[in-house]
């Protein structure tokens, strides 16, 4: 398998910058997600790796060798297209065998490989069907089998689950990851769906406006987003703007506009204006008169319930606190319901106050 | 209630279709029958005879015209289908300077009356020294049928997009393999339909052929027209019968082919 190197890649269409100074290294066997809004440059990057787009600047390499002058059909990649692009006039067998057939492999070898792949995607016995006789999920698995047939060095997936309905998508997420693990192929996939990115990827690159904002494991990006965009695009976040007003007891104190002070473990120079992000599930909601401050190492602000959305197993509260609306997720295991306008206290660990870079 | 009105509706629909078929086919059937009737004046009782087919076999003028028509139609089909398919491919898959202008210029020849196109061609061919003759007729027919081919093949190309060709490339196929294994089979129903159109346009063409045919040279429609003016003979029924049967056989073959080659 293979390593994909992307170094300072740029692509412009007239005045529009599709990619700007994009660099990343995708490790051998890694399942790497490109996540971002549409128009963020992720598809442009994927198509540049495939060879459909020639970057204006920078270098893309596979196993250390630049691919700039290698045409698409010699790049040794497997690609799964958004709408699968199965050949409608060929059977499933001929679709899967296409890559080997154009390489003039012997018939017996092609047959054996097709059988093996049909077993891998659990569609034995579907070989003689035409793509239109298959369901969406089956077509998706055939497209995957076809992309894997030639044992390519890199697998590229363009919105792999985008065309499936929700239930099927969840099933296929699991299956796709399983197959990728078993085959051990270096995989790059594009998605705008944060949940898909979180569940499938070993690492994620968050892209916006042609730039890479952050690269890291899903958990790392979720727990330590560096920018407002990353915090808001991967998951939900509450933002508090304030000014650093000193350090005490190993914590940095941030003075919010309304005079409330909150604390963070992160360090920041005194006097600087900063934005703090706190994930909605990190809060604990308590009654109006909190237990005496036995533990000073906890953030505590007072607020009022402004709204509630009940979702069965969890409840989303909108709480008016410190001069803003704070979103809070709670597991549904409170004994009494917090009514509208009820005074509450929000507490959270300073470790969950993340100082953002912008 | 609903079922009764449904039934009357059904009867009406069948009757409606029946009347249309009657108007379309009765004249043709009468003509075909009369080709086998001995009487030159269409008198009944019907008296089966192949006399008009025998007469046709001796009518060199009509046969030469028919041969000209078939040859020109075949040549036109080959040339117009090839050029038109390549043009449609270029329009669908490549970006080049002046593309939209060329695409727009393709439409007016379809709407300009053939009489005017014919006159313009006659003047232009005379002026440039191309002159009149079978070559000029062929040139005219190609020019007339090209837009139809481009539009028919183009709409087929648009219907399946570039993704399949891109997929073939990622799987290792070179341009040639992609064309023969992916593009061509998918385009085939469109190409066949376009070819039939090109053939029909040329074979039916009267106006352009009439204008561009010099004295002594003619195509079948032109010859039939002048024969009618001189005085109708049932030989024309005979040759029409042959042509109708041939074209029906062709259409049936196409219907079968498109069922095999087409998808969806």
Boltz contact constraints between the chains, C-beta under 6 A:
constraints:
  - contact:
      token1: [A, 72]
      token2: [B, 169]
      max_distance: 6.0
  - contact:
      token1: [A, 73]
      token2: [B, 169]
      max_distance: 6.0
  - contact:
      token1: [A, 73]
      token2: [B, 172]
      max_distance: 6.0
  - contact:
      token1: [A, 73]
      token2: [B, 173]
      max_distance: 6.0
  - contact:
      token1: [A, 73]
      token2: [B, 174]
      max_distance: 6.0
  - contact:
      token1: [A, 77]
      token2: [B, 170]
      max_distance: 6.0
  - contact:
      token1: [A, 79]
      token2: [B, 170]
      max_distance: 6.0
  - contact:
      token1: [A, 81]
      token2: [B, 163]
      max_distance: 6.0
  - contact:
      token1: [A, 81]
      token2: [B, 167]
      max_distance: 6.0
  - contact:
      token1: [A, 85]
      token2: [B, 163]
      max_distance: 6.0
  - contact:
      token1: [A, 85]
      token2: [B, 164]
      max_distance: 6.0
  - contact:
      token1: [A, 85]
      token2: [B, 167]
      max_distance: 6.0
  - contact:
      token1: [A, 88]
      token2: [B, 263]
      max_distance: 6.0
  - contact:
      token1: [A, 89]
      token2: [B, 185]
      max_distance: 6.0
  - contact:
      token1: [A, 89]
      token2: [B, 263]
      max_distance: 6.0
  - contact:
      token1: [A, 98]
      token2: [B, 171]
      max_distance: 6.0
  - contact:
      token1: [A, 99]
      token2: [B, 171]
      max_distance: 6.0
  - contact:
      token1: [A, 99]
      token2: [B, 172]
      max_distance: 6.0
  - contact:
      token1: [A, 102]
      token2: [B, 172]
      max_distance: 6.0
  - contact:
      token1: [A, 102]
      token2: [B, 173]
      max_distance: 6.0
  - contact:
      token1: [A, 102]
      token2: [B, 177]
      max_distance: 6.0
  - contact:
      token1: [A, 103]
      token2: [B, 172]
      max_distance: 6.0
